[in-house]
Amino acid sequence: FGIPSDETFVITTTNRKEITEDNFSELVHDGVTLYLLQSVDQMLLLATKERIDFLPHYDTLVKSGMYEYYASEGQNPLPFALAELIDNSLSATSQNTGIRSIQIKLLFDDSQGKPAVAVIDNGSGMTSKQLNNWAVYRLSKFTRQGDFESDHSGYVRPLPVPRSLNSDISYFGVGGKQAVFFVGQSARMISKPAASQDVHELVLSKEDF
């Protein structure tokens, strides 16, 4: 920090609790914001910024689909929810050099435990990191762009063609998960990247939450 060796200073929390050898170990893992000051009661010369991390209640995700789709101004929300569910397949198959296959199946038997909507494609597949990114609420395609393991790395917003063709349905990073919890109570994604021998599976369910 460029502090001269003969200058005294203190490190405090934002509540002006001085960090000492005795309490350092209990604070170092808390992710707290710290001040480097000349004295505990020194006036701050500039505004400070503090990053806050929090874990939202699971209802934020589970109930968001109901809110979003019931607020669709009297329109039948089900087609919009189904359209969101195929967005990943549209994106994953957009660079296919061969046949582009996307299937939508309505399963009314017990093969998945309960009736289910299945969307199956022959796209590029997702790594475990990309599946993790998909699970993050409001992590948009454009935010994911900076991550070299993004499921939309190199994503460029398509030309204005019909939205059903351009994989631009859910670029706010919300729709897929909202659609899942509007249609049902859980999401199960199984993916194998084209260049990998590993199969990855992600489960989000109200019951598990």
Secondary structure as GFF3:
##gff-version 3
##sequence-region A 1 209
A	DSSP	beta_strand	10	13	.	.	.	ID=ss1
A	DSSP	alpha_helix	24	27	.	.	.	ID=ss2
A	DSSP	beta_strand	34	37	.	.	.	ID=ss3
A	DSSP	alpha_helix	59	62	.	.	.	ID=ss4
A	DSSP	alpha_helix	64	70	.	.	.	ID=ss5
A	DSSP	alpha_helix	78	85	.	.	.	ID=ss6
A	DSSP	alpha_helix	87	92	.	.	.	ID=ss7
A	DSSP	beta_strand	102	107	.	.	.	ID=ss8
A	DSSP	beta_strand	116	121	.	.	.	ID=ss9
A	DSSP	alpha_helix	128	135	.	.	.	ID=ss10
A	DSSP	alpha_helix	141	144	.	.	.	ID=ss11
A	DSSP	alpha_helix	175	183	.	.	.	ID=ss12
A	DSSP	beta_strand	186	191	.	.	.	ID=ss13
A	DSSP	beta_strand	200	205	.	.	.	ID=ss14
###
